[in-house]
Amino acid sequence: MNGIPLRWQVRERREIAYDVIKAPQLFHPDNAALLSLGRRDGGRRFVVVDNNVARLHGRAIRSYFAHHGIEAGIAVFPGGEEHKTIEVYQELLRELDAFPIHRRDEPIIAIGGGVLTDVAGFVAASYRRSVPHIKVPTTLMGYIDAALGIKAGINFNGNKNRLGSFEPPLAVFLDKSFLRTLPHRHLLNGMCEIIKLAIIRDVALFELLEAHGAESVAACFANPAGDDILDRAIGGMLDELAPNLYEEQLSRKVDFGHTFSYGLETRHEDRLLHGEAVLLDILVSIFIAVHRGLLPEDDAGRVFALVERLGIKPDLGVLGTEVMWQSLLDRIEHRNGLQRVPMPAGLGQCVFLNNIARRELETAVLALHARLKATHEPACER
């Protein structure tokens, strides 16, 4: 071919390096941790703040940036899964474009729950083909799960997270004091994800939840045992995420509770929080695992006892075999042609199933109804 090359090869790996940092009293004027990344001589920050966080902490956040000579463009995010849309994403982009920042040394700062950090991360990924960002989770769900990895995105065409990217943050700052202002329901919502991790990979965490979970929720995790629970949950989540940040491997333990819940959460967006949908998935999966002989009945009993001890009341009214089955079919596409459903094989152990049948799912749903109905029946009616 006269020496004309037939192929040019391009091979490059993008380094991923970020820290997850415990940063108590992050917005105290003397705490410079948040400004340790980026320009040190003032400058600007585009700050996306959840509306509830802005209401409760907005004055402290604005005072913090003013104290340090930072020009802060504050964009208030409406919050909630229903606002994880392309319209809100575009509005944030417009606000950012009207408040120009340096492309590399003035990072976007996202302060809020998992929905906000997902959307703000996608804004950072797509604006000028990627600008740096920092996450400050303010919900328990964000603290132990949503803010820890590199996934960002929005819902689209009636589907959760259908548009998105993998975008590493510069850092994740964890300030546990935000948990004190969370509604009780949102503490339990995050606890559902901790239960997930405990069942599928960490029996010691499960035992911690049995012994101290209820008191930790009551204390908004300000107690020593609450610290232990959070640290173990964060460490376990990062152990699972770090080797597989771009999800090259599609059989993932952290997807436990995220197969049937996908459809439930999408269908009942106005009724279910993410963790509540995940817990319903977990409890249905428990019955599948027991029926298959993977999970001893005693272990299943401990799961139900823990849920009751924590005061979590699953909403059985949203369960439906059809929507859950369609969710499984969608997950097959997402997981490249196989179900890859994580299942507990004893507490703290995991196997992956690829042959769950619709009838098996229906049986598990009926069994869950029967179990929880019997549990919550008044004694005089039994």
N, C-alpha and C positions, 0 to 999 in steps of 0.2 A: 504493500500500500504506500510505497514511496516514502516510508518513514513517518507518515502522518499518524499521530496517536489516535487510538480508538476509544480511549477512556482516560479521564482525569479523576483521580480519587481524592475525596475530601473526607478527612477523619478528624474529629475533634470531640472532646468531652468537656462539658460545662461543669466546673467545680461547684458543688453545693456545700456551703459552709454557713451555718447560722447557729446562734445560741438561744436556748430557752432559759430565761433568767428570772429567778425570783427577785422581785423588786418591791419590797414593802413601801407604802406611802410614796408611790411613784411620782405623784404631783405635789409633793411637799417642795417648797421653794428651794430648799437646800439639797435636794436630790437631783443630780445632774445626769442620772443614768440614761434617761430617754434621749438626751442630747449628746450622748457619747458617740453616736453614729451620725455622720454628716458634718456639715459645717460647724466649726467651733466659734465663729465670729458673728453670731447673730444669724442673719439671713431669714429665710421663710420656711414654713411648713404648711402643707395642705393637710388639714386634719378632718377626718370623717368621724363623726360622733353619733352614736345611737341617740334617738330623741329622748328616751328615758334617762340615759346617762347624762345628756345635756341638761335635763331638768334637775337632776339630783347633784351633779358634779360640775356642771358647765362653768360656774363662776370660778371654781378652783382651777379648772383646766385653762381657762383664759388668763387667769392671774399668773399661772405658772409660766406660760410663754411670754407674757409681758415682763415678768420679773427677769427673765433671761434675755430680754431684748430680741425676741423672735417675733417676726410678723407672721401671725397665724391666720390662715384662711380657714374658717370653720364651716364645714358643710354638715348640716344636721340630716341624718339618715332616718327615714320614717320607721324602720324596724319591722320585724315580723316576716315570716316566709312569703306572705302575699306581696311583699315589696321587693322580692328578689327577681326583678324583672328587667327586661331590656330597656324599658322606659326610665326606670330609676338609675340604671347603669349609665345611660346616655346623659341624664341630667347631671350626674356627678362628673362626667367627662366635660360637660359644658362649664360647670363651675370651676373645674381644675384648669381648663383652657383659658378662663378669664382671670385666673390667678397664677400666672406662670411661675414655675419653679425650675431651678437648675436640674439638668437631666440626671446628674449623678450624686450630688452632695446635699440635696434638700429632699429627703425621703418623705413620701406620704405616710401619715400616721393614722392607723385605723383603730378606733376605740369603741368596742361594743361586743356584741355576741357573735356567734358563728355565722349567721346570715350576713352581718355587716362585714366581717373580715373576709368572707368569700367574695362578696361584691367588690369591696375596695381592692382586694388582691387582683381581681380581674381588671379593674381600672388601671392598676399599676402595671399589669402585664401588657396591656394593649396601648397605653398612652406612650407616644413616641417609641413604640416597639419595646417598651419595658423601662420603667423607672423604679428605683428602689422603694421598698415600703417596710414599715414596722407594724407589728400587731400588738395590741393591748387588749386581750380578752377580758370582758367584764361579767360574763355569765359562767356558771359552772360548766356548761356544755362546751363553751369556747376554751375554758381554762384547761380542761383535761382531754379535749378531743379536737374540736374544729380548727382551733388556731395553731395547732402543733405541726401540722404537715404543710405541704406546698400546693395543695389543690385550691383553685379559685374558680368561681363561676357564677352563673345565673340560671334561673329556670327559663325554659323556652318551649313554646308550642305544647303546653300542658304537661311538660316533663321536667322533673327536677334535675338541675345541674346539667342540662343538655348542651349548654354552651359554656366553655371554660378553658382553663389552661393549667399547667403546672408552673407556679411562680414562687420561688423561694423568697422568704422575707430576709431582711437584714438581721432581724432578731425578733423574738417574742418575749415581751415583758409581762410577768405574772405578778399582779398585785391583788392579794387575797382580800384586801379590805373592801373591794367592790362587791364581794359576795354578801356582805352584811345588808345591802340594800336590795337584794334579789327577792322577789315574791317566792313564797314557799313552794309553789308549783314548779317554778323554774329550778329550784334546788333539786327537787325530785326528778325533774327532767334530765338534768346532768347526771344524777345518780344512776339512772337507767343505763347510761353508757359505761359507768364504772362497773355495774353488775355484769354487763356484757363481757368486759375484759376479765373479770374474776372467774366467770363460768368457763370461758373458752381457753384461758391460758395461765391463770394464777390462783391456785387454791388458797395460798396464804392471804391474798387480798380478799378472797371470799370470806375467810375466817375473820379478818379484820372488820369486814362489813357486818358479819353476824354479831360480833362482840361490841362494836362501837359505831356502826353506821347510823343508827337512830339518834344517838346523842350528838354525833357530828353534824347531822342535818340541823338539829335543833340549835346547835351553836354556830351555824353558818361556817363550819369548819375552822373556827377560831380555837378549838381545843387541840391538845397535843395529838390525840388519836386522829383527828381530822387532818392534821398535817401529814401523818403517816399514810393515811388513805390517799390523799392527793398526790403525794410524792410517788407512791407505789404505782398509782394509776398512770401518772405522767411518764414515769420511767418505762412501764410496760408498753404504753402506746408508742413511745419513741423507739423502743426495741423492735417493735413490729414494723414501724414506718420507715425507719432510717435505711435499712438495706434495700428497700423497694419503693423509693419515693416516686418514681415515675410509673409504678405499677406494671413493670415488665412481667412480673409473676402475678397471675390473676387469681390464684388460690390464696386468699388472704384471711387470716384468722379474724382480723378486725372487721370483716364483712359479716360476722355473726350478728344476726338481728337485722341485717340490711338487705334481705331478699324479698320477703313478703311485705315488709314495712314500707318499701318504696311506693307501692300502689296505694296502701292505706293512707299514707301521709299526703299523697297527691290528691286522692279522692276527697279526703276529709281535712283539707288544709285549715278550715275554720274551726276545727274541733280537736285536732291532735297536734301536740308539739312533737318535735323529732324524736326525742327520747321515749315519749309515750308510745309512739308507733313502733320503735325498736323493741320496747319491752313486750308488746303484743306478739311481735315476730318471735322473740326469744321464747315466750311461753308456749306458743304453738310448736316451735322447734323442739322444745323439751319433750312434748308428747310424741313427736316423730322419733326422737332419739330413744325414748323409753320403749316404744313399740318395736323398734329394730333391735333392741337388746344392747344398745350402745351405752345407755345411761341407767345406772341402777335406780330403782324407785325411791330408795332412801335419799339419793342425791337430788332427785327431782323434788322430793318433799322439802328438802332444805332450801331450794330455790323459792318455792312458794311461801315457805315460812319467812324467809328474808323479805320478800316483797311485802308481805303483810306487816311484818315488824317495822318496816320503814314507812308504813302508812300510804303506800302507793295503791291506788284503786284503778286497775285497768278498765278502760272503756270498751266493754264487750259489744256495745251496740254498733260499732263500726266494722266488726269482723264480717267478712263475706268471702266465701271460697272463690267466687269468680274473679273478684278484683285481685285477690292474693295470687291466684293462678296466673292471671295475665301479668302480674308483677314478676313472677318467676320466669315467664317466657321472655319478658323484656330483659331481665338479668342475664339470660342465656346469650342474648345478643351482646350485652355489655361485657360479658365474660368470655367472648369469642367462641361461642358454640357449645359450651358445657355449662351445666348448672353451677358447679363449684360451690355448693352450699356448705358452709362450715357448720359442724354439729359437735356437741360435746360428747366425748367418749369417757365419761367420768368427769368430775369437776376438775378443771384445770387442764384438760386434755382435748384435743381437737382432731377430727377427721373431716374429709370433704366428700359429700355425696353428689352423684351425678344422675341419679335415677329416681328421684322423688316423683310419685304418681299423683294425679289429681285426687283420686279416691283417698289416698294416704293423707293428703292435706285436709280434705273434708273431714275425715275421721278425727284428726288432731284438733280441728276447730271445734267440733262437737264435744270432744273430751274436755277442752279448756272451758267451754261454757258450763258443762256439768260440774267440773271441779270447783270453779269459782262460785257458782250458784250454791253448791253445797256448803262452801266455806262461809258464805255471807248470809245464809239462812238463819233467822233467829232460832235459838235452841228450842223454843216451845213449838216450832213448826216442823221439827225434824221427827 
